[in-house]
Amino acid sequence: MTGTRTACWRSSSTMCPPPSLSDRGRFMLINRLSYLMILLGTGLFFICFDGYISYYVFLLSLALPLCSLVISLPGMLTMRVRLFLQEDGSIARARKGQSVPLRIEARSPWPLPSGQVRMRLTVENSLTGGTRQEHLILTVGGRPLLLEHALHSAACGLVTCTISKVSACDLLGLFALPISLRGKNRCSAFFFPLVYSPALSVQPSRSPDSDGDRYSQTKPGDDLTELFGLREYRQGDRLSRVHWKLSQKTGRMLVKEPSLPLADCLLFLLDLNGAGSETDLLLDVFATLSSFLLQQEAAHRVGYREGQSLALLELCEPEDARPALEAVLSAGGRASLPPLRREDLPRGVSHVLYLCCTPDTERVRFLRDLYPAARFTGFCTGIDPAEATPDFIPVLPGQVPETLNGMVL
């Protein structure tokens, strides 16, 4: 049977200077000084009062640490601690601002109490780089203890929880033994960006440099592999495009018109080159736009930095959203795009959406040269609203729906 008990929580910031003694060291020092004061008092009582009562009291004070250790030692040696979010050990998932239950289980087969279990819990967000620490104190009795703590994050990212410096103390808190965690000291949770519901729309995109397999039914292009239709010969038409057989049958010179490929590929480029709060804001923009496109069955791709190279993911169905977000969040924060190369980027892009904290002028120029017929939209957190242009839209905290409202993708 598992019991739930109250634990003592104390938060500490990693930005503060480290103390001279560890938390466990201060705890042990206070308990040992307290015991020495008791021993000093019983010793003075034994010296000043001649009688068997003072003698027994002094002997009892000397035997207390040994008795405490003998009673607690089996429980201290067999104590096991486990940190987990899901029973099966899998990664938990939630939207930022929501909470998931973080569980710490401490158990020992020893039926008697074994004193306190002390540990340090470290919570780190890989996207923002934020870290916080909490020192936990648990009291484990004759039955297992399951402690639940609401884990939440105000920013999206991959949040990793780790317990360290785990030790079990005797009943008096005079002795401590480290506890082996055996690989059960870490768990993770994905906190996804928020998805808003602004008024968005999608327009059919046509790109002459596309190599897609969908073609316009209303407008010709220059893809010779697919026939759009036939028309009469005009001055300047190439003779190689004349349909000679039909021209002989109809008595008119007919010319084959090539088709115009439809480029439905929208390309998101995540240039996360700013602080954690800015990156969090840009991912809200990406998650909102991507969710809308998937609802409209509009395929798109997202490029982000993974290690030292550019990673590209294609999203075609709503089921593709979660793996893509997890891959981006796992890549970590301050992941500025690597130098872009023509061979690494897809063809047939109709709309480039460049999300950045600070615009990279050389990268923007490269994208415009690579996709001259594609539309370009930049979302930036590091530009002043007064300096906004039709191509670069400032993104401000708390105004993501207003920023995206009325946008045509």
C-alpha positions as CSV (number, residue, x, y, z in Angstrom):
1,M,0.0,0.0,0.0
2,T,1.3,3.4,-0.9
3,G,0.9,6.4,1.3
4,T,0.8,10.1,0.6
5,R,2.5,12.4,3.0
6,T,3.4,16.0,3.3
7,A,6.9,17.0,2.4
8,C,8.9,20.1,3.0
9,W,9.7,22.0,-0.2
10,R,12.3,24.8,-0.4
11,S,13.1,26.6,-3.6
12,S,16.5,28.0,-4.5
13,S,17.7,29.8,-7.5
14,T,20.8,28.7,-9.5
15,M,21.6,32.4,-10.0
16,C,22.5,32.8,-6.3
17,P,26.0,32.2,-5.1
18,P,26.6,28.7,-3.8
19,P,26.5,28.3,0.0
20,S,29.6,27.3,1.9
21,L,28.0,24.1,3.1
22,S,25.6,21.8,1.3
23,D,22.0,21.6,2.4
24,R,22.6,18.1,3.9
25,G,25.8,19.3,5.6
26,R,23.9,22.2,7.3
27,F,21.2,19.8,8.4
28,M,23.7,17.3,9.8
29,L,25.7,20.1,11.5
30,I,22.6,21.5,13.3
31,N,21.6,18.0,14.5
32,R,25.0,17.2,15.8
33,L,25.4,20.5,17.6
34,S,22.0,19.9,19.2
35,Y,23.1,16.5,20.3
36,L,26.3,17.8,21.7
37,M,24.3,20.4,23.7
38,I,22.2,17.6,25.1
39,L,25.3,15.5,25.9
40,L,26.8,18.5,27.6
41,G,23.7,19.0,29.7
42,T,23.5,15.4,30.8
43,G,27.2,15.4,31.5
44,L,26.9,18.5,33.8
45,F,23.9,16.9,35.4
46,F,26.0,13.7,36.1
47,I,28.9,15.8,37.5
48,C,26.8,18.1,39.7
49,F,24.2,15.6,40.9
50,D,25.5,12.5,42.7
51,G,23.0,9.7,42.1
52,Y,22.0,6.8,39.9
53,I,19.5,8.9,38.1
54,S,22.1,11.2,36.7
55,Y,24.2,8.2,35.8
56,Y,21.4,6.5,33.9
57,V,20.5,9.7,32.1
58,F,24.1,10.3,31.0
59,L,24.4,6.7,29.7
60,L,21.1,7.0,27.9
61,S,22.3,10.2,26.1
62,L,25.5,8.3,25.1
63,A,23.5,5.4,23.8
64,L,21.0,7.4,21.8
65,P,23.0,7.8,18.6
66,L,23.9,4.1,18.6
67,C,20.2,3.1,19.1
68,S,19.1,5.4,16.4
69,L,21.6,4.0,13.9
70,V,20.8,0.4,14.8
71,I,17.0,1.0,14.3
72,S,17.4,3.0,11.1
73,L,20.3,1.3,9.4
74,P,18.4,-1.6,7.7
75,G,15.9,0.9,6.3
76,M,18.7,3.2,5.2
77,L,20.5,0.4,3.4
78,T,17.4,-0.9,1.6
79,M,15.9,2.5,0.7
80,R,15.0,3.0,-3.0
81,V,13.9,6.2,-4.6
82,R,12.4,6.6,-8.1
83,L,11.5,9.7,-10.1
84,F,8.9,9.4,-12.8
85,L,6.2,11.2,-14.7
86,Q,4.5,8.2,-16.3
87,E,4.2,4.8,-14.8
88,D,5.7,3.2,-17.9
89,G,8.6,5.7,-17.8
90,S,7.6,7.4,-21.1
91,I,7.8,11.1,-21.7
92,A,4.9,13.2,-20.5
93,R,3.3,15.9,-22.8
94,A,1.2,19.0,-22.1
95,R,0.7,22.5,-23.3
96,K,2.7,25.2,-21.7
97,G,0.9,26.7,-18.7
98,Q,-0.6,23.3,-17.9
99,S,0.8,20.9,-15.3
100,V,1.8,17.2,-15.3
101,P,2.1,15.2,-12.0
102,L,5.8,14.7,-11.1
103,R,6.0,11.7,-8.8
104,I,8.8,10.7,-6.4
105,E,8.5,7.3,-4.8
106,A,10.5,6.2,-1.8
107,R,10.2,2.7,-0.3
108,S,12.0,0.3,2.0
109,P,11.0,-3.2,3.1
110,W,12.1,-2.3,6.7
111,P,8.9,-2.0,8.7
112,L,10.3,0.6,11.1
113,P,10.8,4.3,10.4
114,S,14.3,5.1,9.0
115,G,14.5,8.9,9.3
116,Q,14.4,11.4,6.6
117,V,15.3,11.1,2.9
118,R,16.8,14.3,1.5
119,M,17.5,15.1,-2.2
120,R,17.9,17.9,-4.7
121,L,15.5,18.2,-7.6
122,T,16.8,20.1,-10.7
123,V,14.3,21.2,-13.4
124,E,15.8,22.4,-16.7
125,N,14.1,23.7,-19.9
126,S,16.3,22.9,-22.8
127,L,14.7,25.5,-25.0
128,T,15.0,28.6,-22.8
129,G,17.9,27.3,-20.7
130,G,16.1,28.1,-17.5
131,T,17.0,26.0,-14.5
132,R,15.7,25.9,-11.0
133,Q,16.4,23.7,-7.9
134,E,14.3,22.5,-5.1
135,H,15.5,20.6,-2.0
136,L,13.1,17.9,-0.8
137,I,12.8,16.3,2.6
138,L,10.7,13.1,2.8
139,T,9.9,11.0,5.9
140,V,9.5,7.3,5.0
141,G,7.9,5.0,7.5
142,G,6.9,1.4,7.3
143,R,5.1,1.8,4.0
144,P,6.0,3.3,0.6
145,L,5.7,7.0,0.2
146,L,4.5,8.5,-3.1
147,L,4.9,12.2,-3.4
148,E,3.2,14.1,-6.2
149,H,4.3,17.6,-7.3
150,A,2.7,19.7,-10.1
151,L,5.3,20.2,-12.8
152,H,4.5,23.2,-15.0
153,S,6.4,25.5,-17.4
154,A,5.5,29.0,-18.5
155,A,7.5,28.5,-21.7
156,C,7.4,25.6,-24.2
157,G,10.4,23.3,-24.4
158,L,11.7,19.9,-23.3
159,V,11.7,20.0,-19.5
160,T,14.1,17.5,-17.8
161,C,13.8,16.7,-14.1
162,T,16.7,15.2,-12.2
163,I,17.2,14.2,-8.6
164,S,20.7,14.1,-7.2
165,K,22.5,14.0,-3.8
166,V,19.9,11.6,-2.4
167,S,20.7,10.4,1.1
168,A,18.9,8.6,3.9
169,C,19.4,9.7,7.5
170,D,18.9,7.9,10.8
171,L,16.1,8.9,13.2
172,L,18.2,11.6,15.0
173,G,19.7,12.9,11.8
174,L,23.2,12.3,12.9
175,F,24.3,9.9,10.2
176,A,23.6,9.8,6.5
177,L,24.1,7.2,3.7
178,P,23.9,8.0,0.0
179,I,21.2,6.1,-1.9
180,S,21.9,4.5,-5.3
181,L,19.4,5.6,-7.8
182,R,20.3,2.9,-10.5
183,G,19.3,5.1,-13.5
184,K,15.9,6.1,-12.1
185,N,16.8,9.7,-11.3
186,R,15.7,11.4,-14.5
187,C,12.5,12.0,-16.5
188,S,11.3,14.4,-19.1
189,A,8.2,16.2,-20.3
190,F,7.4,18.1,-23.5
191,F,5.5,21.4,-23.1
192,F,4.1,22.4,-26.4
193,P,3.5,25.9,-27.7
194,L,0.1,27.5,-27.6
195,V,-2.2,27.2,-30.6
196,Y,-4.4,30.3,-31.2
197,S,-7.4,30.7,-33.5
198,P,-6.9,33.9,-35.6
199,A,-8.7,34.5,-38.8
200,L,-6.4,32.9,-41.4
201,S,-6.8,31.9,-45.1
202,V,-4.8,30.0,-47.7
203,Q,-4.5,31.2,-51.3
204,P,-3.6,28.9,-54.3
205,S,0.1,29.4,-55.0
206,R,1.8,29.2,-58.3
207,S,5.5,29.0,-58.6
208,P,7.3,28.6,-62.0
209,D,10.2,26.9,-60.4
210,S,8.2,24.1,-59.0
211,D,8.7,20.5,-59.7
212,G,5.5,19.3,-58.1
213,D,2.9,17.0,-59.7
214,R,-0.1,19.3,-59.4
215,Y,-0.8,21.8,-62.2
216,S,-3.0,24.8,-62.7
217,Q,-6.2,24.2,-64.7
218,T,-6.6,27.9,-65.6
219,K,-3.2,29.2,-66.4
220,P,-0.4,27.9,-68.6
221,G,3.2,27.7,-67.5
222,D,6.6,26.5,-68.8
223,D,6.7,22.8,-67.6
224,L,7.1,20.9,-70.9
225,T,6.5,17.6,-69.2
226,E,2.8,18.2,-68.9
227,L,0.5,19.6,-71.6
228,F,-1.9,22.4,-70.6
229,G,-3.7,22.8,-73.9
230,L,-3.4,23.8,-77.6
231,R,-3.7,27.3,-79.1
232,E,-3.1,28.9,-82.5
233,Y,0.4,29.8,-83.5
234,R,1.7,33.3,-82.6
235,Q,4.6,35.2,-83.8
236,G,7.7,34.2,-81.9
237,D,6.5,30.7,-80.9
238,R,9.0,28.0,-81.2
239,L,8.5,25.5,-84.0
240,S,9.4,22.7,-81.7
241,R,6.2,23.3,-79.8
242,V,4.0,23.0,-82.9
243,H,1.6,20.0,-82.8
244,W,2.2,18.9,-86.5
245,K,-0.3,16.0,-86.6
246,L,-3.3,18.0,-85.3
247,S,-2.2,21.0,-87.4
248,Q,-2.5,18.9,-90.6
249,K,-5.9,17.6,-89.6
250,T,-7.4,20.9,-88.7
251,G,-5.6,23.0,-91.3
252,R,-4.5,25.4,-88.6
253,M,-1.1,25.6,-87.0
254,L,-1.6,24.6,-83.3
255,V,1.0,25.1,-80.6
256,K,1.3,23.0,-77.4
257,E,1.1,25.1,-74.2
258,P,3.1,23.7,-71.2
259,S,1.5,23.5,-67.8
260,L,2.1,25.6,-64.7
261,P,2.9,23.6,-61.6
262,L,1.1,24.4,-58.5
263,A,3.4,24.8,-55.6
264,D,1.5,24.0,-52.4
265,C,4.7,23.8,-50.4
266,L,5.1,26.4,-47.7
267,L,8.5,26.5,-46.0
268,F,8.9,27.6,-42.4
269,L,12.5,28.4,-41.4
270,L,13.0,28.7,-37.6
271,D,16.0,30.9,-37.0
272,L,15.9,30.8,-33.2
273,N,18.8,33.1,-32.5
274,G,17.5,35.0,-29.5
275,A,16.6,34.6,-25.8
276,G,14.3,31.9,-24.5
277,S,11.3,34.2,-24.2
278,E,11.7,35.3,-27.8
279,T,12.1,31.7,-29.0
280,D,9.0,30.7,-27.1
281,L,7.0,33.5,-28.8
282,L,8.1,32.4,-32.3
283,L,7.1,28.8,-31.6
284,D,3.6,30.0,-30.7
285,V,3.5,31.6,-34.1
286,F,4.7,28.5,-35.9
287,A,2.4,26.2,-34.0
288,T,-0.6,28.3,-34.8
289,L,0.1,28.7,-38.5
290,S,1.1,25.0,-38.9
291,S,-2.1,23.8,-37.1
292,F,-4.2,25.9,-39.4
293,L,-2.5,24.6,-42.5
294,L,-2.9,21.0,-41.4
295,Q,-6.6,21.6,-40.8
296,Q,-6.8,22.9,-44.4
297,E,-4.9,19.9,-45.7
298,A,-2.1,22.2,-46.9
299,A,1.3,20.4,-46.8
300,H,4.3,22.4,-45.6
301,R,7.8,21.9,-44.4
302,V,9.8,23.3,-41.5
303,G,13.5,23.8,-41.3
304,Y,15.5,24.1,-38.1
305,R,18.9,23.6,-36.8
306,E,19.8,20.1,-35.6
307,G,23.4,19.8,-34.4
308,Q,25.5,21.5,-37.1
309,S,23.2,20.9,-40.0
310,L,19.8,21.9,-41.3
311,A,16.9,19.5,-40.7
312,L,13.8,19.5,-42.8
313,L,10.5,17.9,-41.8
314,E,7.4,17.6,-43.9
315,L,4.0,18.0,-42.4
316,C,1.0,16.6,-44.3
317,E,-1.5,15.4,-41.8
318,P,-2.5,16.6,-38.2
319,E,-0.7,13.5,-36.8
320,D,2.6,15.0,-38.1
321,A,2.4,18.0,-35.8
322,R,3.4,16.5,-32.5
323,P,6.6,14.7,-33.8
324,A,7.7,17.8,-35.6
325,L,7.2,20.0,-32.5
326,E,9.1,17.4,-30.4
327,A,12.0,17.4,-32.8
328,V,12.2,21.2,-32.7
329,L,11.9,21.4,-28.9
330,S,14.5,18.7,-28.5
331,A,17.0,20.7,-30.6
332,G,17.3,23.3,-27.8
333,G,17.3,27.0,-27.7
334,R,19.5,29.6,-29.3
335,A,19.6,27.3,-32.4
336,S,20.4,29.8,-35.1
337,L,20.2,28.3,-38.6
338,P,23.4,27.0,-40.1
339,P,24.7,28.5,-43.4
340,L,22.0,27.7,-46.0
341,R,22.9,25.8,-49.1
342,R,20.9,25.5,-52.3
343,E,21.0,21.7,-52.3
344,D,19.7,21.5,-48.8
345,L,16.4,23.4,-49.5
346,P,13.4,22.1,-51.3
347,R,12.2,23.3,-54.7
348,G,8.7,24.4,-55.6
349,V,8.2,26.7,-52.6
350,S,5.4,29.1,-52.9
351,H,5.7,31.0,-49.6
352,V,8.7,31.3,-47.3
353,L,7.9,32.1,-43.7
354,Y,11.1,33.1,-41.9
355,L,10.8,33.2,-38.1
356,C,13.7,34.8,-36.3
357,C,14.6,36.9,-33.3
358,T,17.0,39.1,-35.2
359,P,16.9,39.1,-39.0
360,D,19.9,37.9,-40.9
361,T,20.2,40.1,-44.0
362,E,22.5,37.7,-45.9
363,R,20.2,34.8,-45.2
364,V,17.1,36.8,-46.3
365,R,18.9,37.8,-49.5
366,F,19.8,34.2,-50.2
367,L,16.2,33.0,-49.8
368,R,14.9,35.8,-52.1
369,D,17.4,34.8,-54.7
370,L,16.6,31.1,-54.4
371,Y,12.9,31.6,-54.5
372,P,12.3,34.7,-56.7
373,A,8.7,33.8,-57.5
374,A,7.7,32.9,-53.9
375,R,6.2,35.2,-51.4
376,F,8.3,36.0,-48.3
377,T,7.1,36.8,-44.8
378,G,9.3,37.4,-41.8
379,F,8.2,37.2,-38.2
380,C,10.7,38.9,-35.8
381,T,10.7,39.6,-32.1
382,G,13.7,41.9,-32.2
383,I,12.4,44.7,-34.4
384,D,10.4,47.8,-33.3
385,P,6.8,48.0,-34.4
386,A,7.5,51.4,-35.8
387,E,10.1,49.8,-38.2
388,A,7.7,47.1,-39.4
389,T,7.5,46.4,-43.1
390,P,5.1,44.3,-45.2
391,D,7.8,41.6,-45.3
392,F,8.8,41.7,-41.7
393,I,6.1,41.6,-39.0
394,P,7.0,42.3,-35.4
395,V,5.8,39.7,-32.8
396,L,5.0,41.1,-29.4
397,P,4.3,39.2,-26.1
398,G,0.6,38.6,-25.6
399,Q,-0.3,39.7,-29.1
400,V,0.2,36.6,-31.3
401,P,-3.5,36.3,-32.3
402,E,-3.7,40.0,-33.2
403,T,-0.5,39.7,-35.2
404,L,-1.7,36.8,-37.3
405,N,-5.3,37.9,-37.6
406,G,-6.2,38.3,-41.3
407,M,-3.1,36.8,-42.7
408,V,-3.2,34.9,-46.0
409,L,-0.8,32.0,-46.3
